[in-house]
Amino acid sequence: MASVQQYLSVLAGAQSGANADAQRAAAQMQIELKNGDPRNAINLCMQLIARGQPLEARHFGYGVLQHVVTRRWSQFTQPERQELAKLVYDKLSECGTVPTSETPEPFMIKSKAATLMAEVVRQEGAAMWSSIMPEMAAGACSDSPVRAELSALVMRYVAEDVAVYNSDIIGGRMKELLYGLTSTLPQALQAMYRLLEVHFSAAMNAAAGGNTPVAKAHAAAVSAALSAAAVYGEWAPLAPLMRSGVLDACCQLLSSGADISFRAQACEVLRHVAHRRRGDTVNSAIASGAAGVAGGKNGTSRSDPAALAAADADDAAREAAADAAAVVVGLEGMCRGLGIAAQRVLAAAPAEVGSEEAEYARRLTETVATVAANHVQVISDEGLRAAFLEALLGLTKHPRLDVLAAAIPAWPGLLRAMGAELPGTFVRPDKAIGSGVWGAQAQQRGGSAVRTAGGVENGASGGAAIGSNGFSLPGGAVAALLECARTWLQRGGGLASGLSTAGAPECKGDEWEDEYETRDELREAWIGLRARLMEVTKLCTALEPAAAAAAMAGSVTAVLGWVQPGGPLDPAKAAAMGPDGRSAVDDAIGSALEGCVSFVEPAMAAMPLSSATPAAAAPVAPALEGMLTRMLSVEFSSPVAVSQMSRLLESMGRTALVRPDAGTALLHRLFAILSGLPTDDVKSPPARAKAAMTAGRTSQAARQRVCAAILGVCAAAPKVFNAHLEAFANQVDSLRSGGRLSGAERGALAEALLAVAGPSGPARVRDVLRWLLESVQRRWVPAPGVVSPDLVHLASLRELAKGEGAGGTQGLSDAHWELFHDVQLAERCLRRSAGDHDPGQQDGAHGNGGGGTSGGTSAGTNGSDSPDKMSQGSGGAYGGGGWPNIPAGMVRPVDPPPPVEECPAADHLEWVLSISNALCRAIHDAWTPNGVAEAAALGLDRALCMSPEEQAAHLVHGPARTFALEGGGMPPASDTADAARNFLRGMRDSAYALVQLLSVHAPGAFYPNRAAAAAVGAASFHELGHMHDRHARVLLHTLVRPVLGRCPAAHRPIWHAALTAGLLPHMHERLAGSWARVKASGVGKAGGGGGGMMD
């Protein structure tokens, strides 16, 4: 073995980046030491880590020693282990007793020594920890900052083995160490509190006296103690943690305006504790403690053995109740400290983006929100609770988006605790009445059960709303939260649509862009926050609809006032075009309107508007009528403004439930807007999703948005418009026959007609459905079972490659887009063919539940189109108890299916399946070897690959995603290739959807049909062996799974034979082949005919 001097020489040379030989030699020496005789390694390393040796040598020595203790401990005898533990402890003590006249040890060495000591404790177990704990506690309580820091570091590193999973210490060893840590917990916590008390004061005094080195030493000790407290806060029992005073010290650091490093670490301690909810334990302790107190007063003889046992139980219950009370008191102290800290943050100017203060504000907000969400109802002091929630509301108003993101998640739970629930939403039931920490406090106060569901009586807007469990927000809090949500939504106007926000009053998109790397990243972050804010708006409206109506009226009045002549957004100023050919004023108008829409939409969705209870709408009716009058009187001509204004009008559709004349006025206004828009591009395909950043900037996009608004209004109150069905149909027919509707617009208005026809029953829906689809059937399936040759011809690669050669637009011919729109029209009509309900969701006339979805329709989408819903039924195979809750992502059988007479879609079963099967076969052929070769020869090879947007959707923000969006280093695909990709994907998805919709809306005709089963199986799995993995995944999720999941028991043999008999062996073979390629080529390199693993 080399001498110490040789090691020092090699390590010194290895510090030079240019001396590669010395670095390799040092690495080799380390390997030899780790793998050689551990005793020789210890002897050498003890000399290398001695004080006075170069820092690199000490670092090297500690690294080898840690490896020996971690990996070679079992090779030592018990006396050798004790000797090694003593050596390590002596080195730790040596680090803590450096004379004040000498340079103190650097943190790296102190951390290495503490880590090594913790590693020895981990190997030896609880006995070793218990033996050194008195010394660690004494060190932490000492006046020496270095010794105190080292003791705190050891406590932290030992406790981390419990808080962080470690495969080296599991099972019995983990239990033993946890027992040792728990048994010494009072000593450790008291030592931490003493350290914080002594050394924080010393650090402040030294800093005030200008003694910077001493101040830094004491500050390091405080920092080590806070780090240890954060680790203990993750797992230590809450009662001793609360009693120790450590959390009180952290609250004091937060509220005293201490150095940012102290405040940040103290906040981290509280954050760990805030995330811990031991509600059932606290509840049980309080309940049993109360019983114990009552039992102790009943005068029972203590000489009776049964009485003695009961007395012991009473003592234990009292102790548990005292622990629970300590937890409650500790949480109240946290609320006080956090509230004061929040007020300090709010009083200061917003910190610079990326600064420590900005990160502290975010972390503090997250902690406050977590306490509010998990523990605020435990606070019995209403004044303290009101002050704490006021601080949370203030943080919610903080101008930074990252602070908003941390604060907003707390509010939905708080509002639901007050009884705010929305119709048709899933309510997670409580585990038991009075369960959890909130329920325990309610019981202690003599309250009743915790709310499981239900409403709340709404008081006046300015009063405090009270939930059924006794919890209440302060008076005026709901109205203030509504205003906060409105302000934020208005500030974010235009971001979701990709509009320029420059010049729009109150819109802050340009200012927020500095907080993010790109505008796209800001947009994605804002979309998530907007969804949270809209949820809060809905819940606030459910609690105080009058306040929400007033806030909406104020928002609409303000925004529409901006567009009046002479206002900041006067449309007359839109003549000035920017360098990109767009008017900045148009975008500003759109941004302002979008901000208003984002608030009005959720508020209107939660308004208590029902034709059954018109009296409930009386308090809000004047405000709603005034809003609607102002909206109907505004005129816009630019597509951007029209798109947003149509959304605003659509949001008012529910007013027709209580004011039918308002619904008629809305429809007339929307049709007037539609008729006034240019129709020069009605034959163009619909605006695709990839154009979201420019959505609404063309007349085509604006018309589609208006038609979607008409559908939304009709779906919101179909019974109101049912009497006007014929006039409505005539107006649609006039637009269609006059060539003023594109395919997508025709589809939206067709859905609207079906929604209006729904209340009249299946017969009326059947007539409307036949009228809408007759031309589609006649063109593409002229005779039963005979598909027009034009369909297969248009779906061929050779015809797609011709592009716009025969006349067309956006890369393909007019005939292609006509087929595209006809198929999508059939899909949309089938989706809405049940009117306003799913025929499988029966009302008891046919016994069992059915369809797998429930509830009514929403604007633009029938509630029954997706099987992935949480649903409940009655009856069925489970008897009177009904079907059980089906987890999200699952479907339940339609058993028995409803009569065919109640399913208008059944009339179209044969020809729709003919179209679907023909499309499946034609499109699946494109990915066969012959199809791929033909595509390459025709220049359509890029049409068979994922688009840059699809590739980027699988990646997170970063260079890889940016690279994918930029095309992955490949030249842009041609317009024809792009259009062909969209056409093939759209037709394939629609073909699968048509089959799935028939299983939903015509189960009585679909499932018993053996010919249909055979045809669907043959067409769906056509060329299955050549499908890419991503295509097979789409097929399974959109067709196979929902169809089989809904299948009645009597017909399962037919459909399983058709859809699984050949599928399962193929998928097993595909998976086995992919794994074989992975083993042969490395992870992620598998490829081939079945589609690569990375598909």
Secondary structure, 3 states (H helix, E strand, C coil): CCCHHHHHHHHHHHCCCCCHHHHHHHHHHHHHHHHCCHHHHHHHHHHHCCCCCCHHHHHHHHHHHHHHHHHCHHHCCHHHHHHHHHHHHHHHHHHHCCCCCCCCCCHHHHHHHHHHHHHHHHHHCHHHHHHHHHHHHHHHHCCCHHHHHHHHHHHHHHHHHHHCCCCCCCCHHHHHHHHHHHHCHHHHHHHHHHHHHHHHHHHHHHHHCCCHHHHHHHHHHHHHHHHHHHHHHHHCCHHHHHHCCHHHHHHHHHHCCCCHHHHHHHHHHHHHHHCCCCHHHHHHHHHHHHHHHHHHCCCCCCCCHHHHHHHHHHHHHHHHHHHHHHHHHHHHHHHHHHHHHHHHHHHCCCCCCCCHHHHHHHHHHHHHHHHHHHHHHHCCCHHHHHHHHHHHHHHHCCCCHHHHHHHCCHHHHHHHHCCCCCCCCCCCCCCCCCCHHHHHHHHHCCCCCCCCCCCCCCCCCCCCCECCCCCECCCCHHHHHHHHHHHHHHHCCCCCCCCCCCCCCCCCHHHHHHHCCCHHHHHHHHHHHHHHHHHHHHHHHHHCHHHHHHHHHHHHHHHHHHCCCCCCCCHHHHHCECCCCCEHHHHHHHHHHHHHHHHHHHHHHCCCCCCCCHHHHCCCHHHHHHHHHHHHCCCCCCHHHHHHHHHHHHHHHHHHHCCHHHHHHHHHHHHHHHHHCCCCCCCCCCCCHHHHHHCCCCHHHHHHHHHHHHHHHHHHCHHHHHCCHHHHHHHHHHHHHCCCCCHHHHHHHHHHHHHHHHHHCHHHHHHHHHHHHHHHHHHHCCECCECCHHHHHHCCHHHHCCCCCCCEECCEEHHHHHHHHHHHHHHHHHHCCCCCCCCCCCCCCCCCCCCCCCCCCECCECCCCCCCCCCCCCCHHHHHHCCCCCCCCCCCCCCCCCCHHHCHHHHHHHHHHHHHHHHHHHHHHHHCHHHHHHHHHHCCHHHHCCCHHHHHHCCCCCHHHHHHHCCCCCCCCCHHHHHHHHHHHHHHHHHHHHHHHHHHHCHHHHCCCHHHHHHHHHHHCCCHHHCCHHHHHHHHHHHHHHHHHHCCHHHHHHHHHHHCCCHHHHHHHHHHHHHHHHHHHCCCCCCCCCCCCCC
